[in-house]
């Protein structure tokens, strides 16, 4: 979850930004900000689905394949709730 002072470098940006400021600038309503899923890798925010990916975790031309999928589940975690699915995929070069 979000922590005070969380930072990331939005894809293509020249420097890092506070997550809260980025969410405000992207028009994410205050009531939704704490409910956004975050993908963290080694304690760093790598991806905020629907908002941005951290530039350090951008797709590169290296010969590996990564797939990250986000599917909204119901509150009990019992299966798809019909929410949006976001998929990021990198094919080998």
N, CA, C and O of each residue as an XYZ file, in Angstrom:
372
protein
N       0.809     -1.192      0.000
C       0.000      0.000      0.000
C       0.850      1.252      0.000
O       2.074      1.200      0.122
N       0.187      2.352     -0.137
C       0.886      3.637     -0.160
C       1.462      3.971      1.197
O       0.897      3.640      2.239
N       2.615      4.643      1.152
C       3.257      5.142      2.366
C       3.544      6.620      2.170
O       3.769      7.057      1.041
N       3.542      7.398      3.241
C       3.868      8.824      3.102
C       5.241      8.996      2.450
O       6.201      8.320      2.820
N       5.324      9.891      1.492
C       6.592     10.179      0.837
C       6.973      9.243     -0.290
O       8.054      9.387     -0.861
N       6.101      8.265     -0.637
C       6.396      7.364     -1.758
C       6.746      8.180     -2.998
O       6.096      9.181     -3.299
N       7.778      7.740     -3.711
C       8.215      8.433     -4.920
C       8.405      7.422     -6.047
O       8.632      6.235     -5.811
N       8.307      7.919     -7.273
C       8.653      7.139     -8.438
C       9.000      8.086     -9.569
O       8.690      9.276     -9.515
N       9.639      7.556    -10.582
C       9.988      8.348    -11.762
C       9.071      7.907    -12.890
O       9.273      6.841    -13.470
N       8.050      8.729    -13.213
C       7.118      8.336    -14.268
C       7.844      8.071    -15.587
O       8.857      8.706    -15.884
N       7.332      7.153    -16.354
C       7.916      6.759    -17.626
C       8.248      7.990    -18.467
O       7.372      8.797    -18.779
N       9.526      8.122    -18.831
C       9.973      9.216    -19.685
C      10.210     10.539    -18.984
O      10.652     11.495    -19.620
N       9.930     10.621    -17.694
C      10.102     11.880    -16.954
C      11.577     12.101    -16.619
O      12.337     11.140    -16.497
N      11.983     13.366    -16.470
C      13.384     13.656    -16.174
C      13.798     13.369    -14.733
O      14.991     13.246    -14.453
N      12.849     13.260    -13.825
C      13.187     13.016    -12.424
C      12.039     12.369    -11.687
O      10.986     12.107    -12.267
N      12.243     12.108    -10.396
C      11.206     11.439     -9.601
C      10.184     12.447     -9.089
O      10.428     13.653     -9.036
N       9.026     11.901     -8.714
C       7.939     12.717     -8.163
C       7.311     11.969     -7.008
O       7.379     10.743     -6.934
N       6.699     12.716     -6.110
C       5.929     12.080     -5.046
C       4.692     11.449     -5.673
O       4.045     12.036     -6.540
N       4.379     10.236     -5.214
C       3.220      9.524     -5.748
C       1.951     10.342     -5.559
O       1.132     10.430     -6.474
N       1.778     10.939     -4.388
C       0.567     11.723     -4.119
C       0.415     12.854     -5.136
O      -0.676     13.066     -5.665
N       1.500     13.582     -5.414
C       1.429     14.692     -6.374
C       1.105     14.188     -7.777
O       0.342     14.820     -8.509
N       1.684     13.057     -8.146
C       1.418     12.480     -9.457
C      -0.057     12.103     -9.591
O      -0.679     12.374    -10.618
N      -0.613     11.478     -8.555
C      -2.021     11.075     -8.598
C      -2.935     12.289     -8.688
O      -3.936     12.258     -9.404
N      -2.600     13.359     -7.967
C      -3.384     14.598     -8.042
C      -3.320     15.151     -9.464
O      -4.349     15.499    -10.042
N      -2.108     15.233    -10.031
C      -1.937     15.764    -11.386
C      -2.653     14.927    -12.435
O      -3.120     15.464    -13.439
N      -2.745     13.632    -12.221
C      -3.416     12.742    -13.183
C      -4.927     12.690    -12.960
O      -5.636     11.968    -13.660
N      -5.421     13.462    -11.977
C      -6.859     13.556    -11.759
C      -7.482     12.388    -11.026
O      -8.690     12.175    -11.130
N      -6.685     11.616    -10.280
C      -7.233     10.495     -9.513
C      -7.944     11.073     -8.290
O      -7.315     11.767     -7.492
N      -9.242     10.802     -8.122
C      -9.988     11.347     -6.986
C      -9.377     10.928     -5.646
O      -8.876      9.813     -5.503
N      -9.428     11.827     -4.679
C      -8.822     11.587     -3.359
C      -9.303     10.280     -2.743
O      -8.501      9.544     -2.169
N     -10.588      9.975     -2.847
C     -11.137      8.768     -2.247
C     -10.662      7.481     -2.901
O     -10.808      6.401     -2.330
N     -10.106      7.588     -4.074
C      -9.653      6.398     -4.811
C      -8.149      6.149     -4.658
O      -7.677      5.038     -4.901
N      -7.409      7.165     -4.264
C      -5.939      7.067     -4.233
C      -5.429      5.965     -3.321
O      -4.494      5.257     -3.693
N      -6.008      5.798     -2.147
C      -5.538      4.770     -1.217
C      -5.978      3.367     -1.621
O      -5.502      2.382     -1.057
N      -6.882      3.269     -2.591
C      -7.362      1.954     -3.029
C      -6.691      1.476     -4.304
O      -6.928      0.351     -4.746
N      -5.853      2.318     -4.902
C      -5.162      1.903     -6.124
C      -4.161      0.798     -5.818
O      -3.432      0.887     -4.831
N      -4.113     -0.230     -6.639
C      -3.079     -1.253     -6.441
C      -1.729     -0.705     -6.881
O      -1.647      0.122     -7.789
N      -0.688     -1.169     -6.238
C       0.680     -0.792     -6.593
C       1.484     -2.071     -6.758
O       1.336     -3.003     -5.968
N       2.327     -2.124     -7.768
C       3.261     -3.232     -7.906
C       4.606     -2.732     -7.405
O       5.166     -1.777     -7.944
N       5.123     -3.390     -6.361
C       6.425     -3.024     -5.812
C       7.428     -4.124     -6.119
O       7.112     -5.311     -6.042
N       8.638     -3.713     -6.467
C       9.742     -4.639     -6.693
C      10.901     -4.149     -5.844
O      11.369     -3.023     -6.007
N      11.361     -5.000     -4.938
C      12.455     -4.634     -4.026
C      12.176     -3.326     -3.292
O      13.074     -2.501     -3.124
N      10.928     -3.136     -2.854
C      10.566     -1.964     -2.068
C      10.344     -0.689     -2.865
O      10.075      0.363     -2.285
N      10.455     -0.769     -4.187
C      10.231      0.405     -5.043
C       8.932      0.233     -5.809
O       8.599     -0.872     -6.239
N       8.199      1.326     -5.979
C       6.987      1.271     -6.787
C       7.403      1.131     -8.243
O       8.090      1.995     -8.788
N       6.983      0.035     -8.869
C       7.329     -0.227    -10.265
C       6.186      0.158    -11.204
O       6.423      0.597    -12.329
N       4.937     -0.010    -10.735
C       3.787      0.190    -11.612
C       2.587      0.613    -10.788
O       2.289      0.018     -9.752
N       1.901      1.644    -11.255
C       0.606      2.043    -10.711
C      -0.368      1.850    -11.873
O      -0.456      2.711    -12.749
N      -1.106      0.726    -11.894
C      -1.974      0.415    -13.028
C      -2.915      1.566    -13.386
O      -3.572      2.148    -12.523
N      -2.959      1.874    -14.667
C      -3.812      2.939    -15.157
C      -3.219      4.324    -14.983
O      -3.806      5.308    -15.434
N      -2.051      4.418    -14.329
C      -1.436      5.725    -14.075
C      -0.072      5.812    -14.751
O       0.110      6.625    -15.658
N       0.887      4.996    -14.330
C       2.226      5.019    -14.923
C       3.044      3.818    -14.470
O       2.667      3.091    -13.551
N       4.160      3.636    -15.135
C       5.168      2.675    -14.727
C       6.415      3.486    -14.398
O       6.662      4.517    -15.025
N       7.202      3.037    -13.427
C       8.449      3.729    -13.108
C       9.428      3.514    -14.257
O       9.557      2.404    -14.771
N      10.109      4.570    -14.651
C      11.023      4.509    -15.787
C      12.091      3.424    -15.632
O      12.536      2.849    -16.626
N      12.501      3.143    -14.405
C      13.523      2.110    -14.173
C      13.017      0.718    -14.551
O      13.817     -0.188    -14.782
N      11.697      0.541    -14.617
C      11.105     -0.764    -14.916
C      10.476     -0.806    -16.312
O       9.691     -1.706    -16.614
N      10.817      0.159    -17.155
C      10.266      0.202    -18.516
C      10.724     -1.035    -19.299
O      11.710     -1.683    -18.949
N       9.994     -1.336    -20.345
C      10.344     -2.472    -21.190
C      11.587     -2.137    -21.994
O      11.730     -1.030    -22.514
N      12.469     -3.092    -22.087
C      13.717     -2.918    -22.829
C      13.816     -3.985    -23.912
O      12.972     -4.878    -23.991
N      14.836     -3.888    -24.734
C      15.009     -4.820    -25.846
C      15.810     -6.057    -25.453
O      16.362     -6.734    -26.320
N      15.881     -6.357    -24.178
C      16.612     -7.539    -23.725
C      15.796     -8.799    -24.022
O      14.567     -8.730    -24.062
N      16.444     -9.944    -24.231
C      15.728    -11.162    -24.622
C      15.068    -11.894    -23.454
O      15.388    -13.053    -23.191
N      14.175    -11.245    -22.771
C      13.403    -11.918    -21.728
C      11.953    -11.506    -21.880
O      11.655    -10.499    -22.523
N      11.074    -12.254    -21.311
C       9.651    -11.973    -21.445
C       9.041    -11.821    -20.065
O       9.201    -12.691    -19.209
N       8.347    -10.726    -19.850
C       7.661    -10.467    -18.582
C       6.202    -10.178    -18.887
O       5.891     -9.482    -19.854
N       5.328    -10.699    -18.084
C       3.907    -10.416    -18.211
C       3.378    -10.087    -16.826
O       3.579    -10.848    -15.880
N       2.702     -8.952    -16.710
C       2.044     -8.580    -15.453
C       0.585     -8.328    -15.775
O       0.268     -7.539    -16.665
N      -0.294     -8.984    -15.065
C      -1.725     -8.792    -15.261
C      -2.346     -8.364    -13.949
O      -1.945     -8.816    -12.876
N      -3.331     -7.486    -14.048
C      -4.075     -7.039    -12.882
C      -5.536     -7.317    -13.150
O      -6.094     -6.866    -14.150
N      -6.150     -8.060    -12.252
C      -7.565     -8.368    -12.383
C      -8.228     -8.043    -11.060
O      -7.780     -8.493    -10.005
N      -9.297     -7.262    -11.116
C     -10.011     -6.881     -9.912
C     -10.827     -8.062     -9.404
O     -11.606     -8.646    -10.157
N     -10.656     -8.419     -8.130
C     -11.408     -9.501     -7.505
C     -12.431     -8.916     -6.548
O     -12.324     -7.761     -6.136
N     -13.433     -9.730     -6.195
C     -14.387     -9.241     -5.209
C     -13.690     -9.145     -3.853
O     -12.577     -9.643     -3.691
N     -14.337     -8.510     -2.887
C     -13.706     -8.261     -1.584
C     -13.252     -9.533     -0.886
O     -12.292     -9.505     -0.116
N     -13.920    -10.638     -1.140
C     -13.530    -11.891     -0.509
C     -12.423    -12.618     -1.257
O     -11.943    -13.659     -0.808
N     -12.019    -12.067     -2.400
C     -10.981    -12.706     -3.199
C     -11.453    -13.988     -3.855
O     -10.644    -14.853     -4.188
N     -12.786    -14.119     -4.046
C     -13.355    -15.366     -4.547
C     -13.443    -15.473     -6.057
O     -13.980    -16.459     -6.559
N     -12.945    -14.513     -6.791
C     -12.998    -14.596     -8.247
C     -13.220    -13.243     -8.864
O     -13.405    -12.254     -8.155
N     -13.204    -13.189    -10.193
C     -13.355    -11.915    -10.884
C     -14.669    -11.228    -10.541
O     -15.723    -11.859    -10.451
N     -14.574     -9.920    -10.353
C     -15.774     -9.139    -10.048
C     -16.271     -8.403    -11.278
O     -17.202     -7.603    -11.196
N     -15.652     -8.672    -12.414
C     -16.061     -7.976    -13.625
C     -15.317     -6.668    -13.811
O     -15.601     -5.932    -14.756
N     -14.374     -6.361    -12.936
C     -13.592     -5.133    -13.048
C     -12.617     -5.213    -14.211
O     -12.462     -6.264    -14.833
N     -11.958     -4.092    -14.501
C     -11.048     -4.064    -15.645
C      -9.807     -4.920    -15.424
O      -9.345     -5.089    -14.296
N      -9.288     -5.443    -16.492
C      -8.034     -6.195    -16.463
C      -7.017     -5.383    -17.251
O      -7.280     -4.993    -18.389
N      -5.882     -5.132    -16.665
C      -4.820     -4.397    -17.345
C      -3.649     -5.343    -17.524
O      -3.266     -6.044    -16.588
N      -3.083     -5.367    -18.710
C      -2.016     -6.316    -19.021
C      -0.830     -5.565    -19.619
O      -0.988     -4.739    -20.518
N       0.341     -5.864    -19.110
C       1.590     -5.331    -19.660
C       2.404     -6.539    -20.064
O       2.627     -7.439    -19.254
N       2.848     -6.568    -21.299
C       3.562     -7.747    -21.784
C       4.781     -7.324    -22.582
O       4.741     -6.352    -23.335
N       5.846     -8.053    -22.410
C       7.069     -7.811    -23.170
C       7.480     -9.111    -23.834
O       7.720    -10.114    -23.162
N       7.559     -9.090    -25.133
C       7.979    -10.258    -25.898
C       9.492    -10.224    -26.082
O      10.091     -9.148    -26.054
N      10.117    -11.380    -26.270
C      11.550    -11.389    -26.576
C      11.822    -10.659    -27.887
O      10.981    -10.662    -28.785
N      12.980    -10.041    -27.998
C      13.357     -9.315    -29.229
C      13.596    -10.275    -30.370
O      13.920     -9.848    -31.478
